[in-house]
């Protein structure tokens, strides 16, 4: 089931982010504490983004946060990956915009393949000097045909 999330679900949203992030990018584990993750979602993400969740048996299993043509966050729990959850979440953002951009890390090949398979085109790669993690990243663009 897909639905828009409320600020009261910020803790579960941050937890999905942390679990999926750490699984996908183990070289960055420990970058933030759970309290920092909750603060980030409460103060930064929910205040400027539409945040949607995908539920399986009342368990939040995937999230997307988007605004003004940008996908800010998209995370799916490892146990729910490969089941169309990410695609359904991404389709919510695509339905709300004719153009979407996003950043992902260059080394996150699963994410890169996921976005490329869904019509996103690579537009820029950087050395990571502008992101908090100092991790080389890749910018992608999708436009409605």
N, C-alpha and C positions, 0 to 999 in steps of 0.2 A: 504494500500500500504506500502510495506517495501522498505527502501533504506538506504544507508550509509549516515551519516550526515556529514556536513561540520562544521568547527570551527565557522563560522558565525551563526550557529544554537545553539551555546553553551548556550545562555540565555534561550531559550525554553527548551533545554535539562535539564538544572538546575532546571527549574520551574516544569517539570514533576517529577523529583527526589523529590523535596521538598514536593509537594502536596501528592504524593504517600507515601513517608516516614512518613509524619506527620499523615496521615490517618491510616497507618499500625501500627505505634508505637507512640501513643499520649503521652506516658510517656517521650518521648525524644523531644517533640516539643520545638522549640526555641533554639536548640543546635547551629545552625548557622544562620547568616543573609543571605538574598538573594545575597548580594555582595560576601560574602564568598563562597556561593554555585557556583556562576559564576566563581570566581577565581579558585576554585577546578576543575571545568570542563575544563576551559581554560588552566590552567597550569599543571594539573596532568593527567586528563583523556584523553583529545583529543591528548595530546602529546605522549602517549604511547599505546593507545588502538584503536581498530576499534570501532566506535560508530555507531550503526544502530538505526533507528527509524521506528515506525509504525504509519501511518497517517490514520485518518478517516476524510474525507471531508477537507483535507488540514490542519487539526489540529493534531499536534504531540500528540499522546496518549500513547505511550510506548517507552522505550529506553533500549538498552543493550550496555554495553561497555565490551569488552573482549580483552585478549592478552595472548600469550604464555601459553595456557592451563588454564587460569584463567578467570572466569566471575567476573569482578570488580564491575559492577553495573547492575541491572535489575529492572526497575520500570515501572508500568503501572498505568495510572490514574484510580482512583476508578470507574469512570463511564464506563471505558472500560474493567474492570476486568470481568472474567468469560466468555469471548468471544473468547478465543484462542489467544489473542494478545501476552501474555507472552510465550506461547508455540512456536508461530511462531518466536519470537525474539530469544528464546533459541535455536531453530533449526538452526538459522544462525550460532551461535557460535559452535554448535555441528558439523555442516558441515565443519567448518574450523579447527577442531581439533579432534583427536581421544581420547582425555582425557581432562576433565575440572574439576577444583576445584573451590570452592567458600566458602565464609563465610556468615552466616546469624545469627541473634540473636536467642537465644534459645526460647525466649518468642514470637517470630514471627511465630506462629503456621501455619498461612496461607501460608507463604513462605516455611516453612519446608514441609508441605503436598504437595505443588506444586512441589518442587524439587524431593521429594521421589516418587511421582507419575510419574515422567519423568526419572526415572532410577538412580537418585543420591543416593548414600549410605553415611550414617553418618560415619565419620572417626575419629572425635575428638570433644570433648566439653571442653570449658575452662571457667574459672571464670570471664573472661573479663578484666583481669589486663593488657593485651597487646593491647586493643583497646581504642580509644579515648573516647568512651562513658562509659567505665567501666561496660559494659553490658555483661553478660555471652553469649558466642556465640557458634556456631556449625559449623564445617567444613564438607563439603560434597565433594564427588568425583563421577564423571561419567566417564565411559570408554566405547568406542565403542565396541560392541560385534562382 
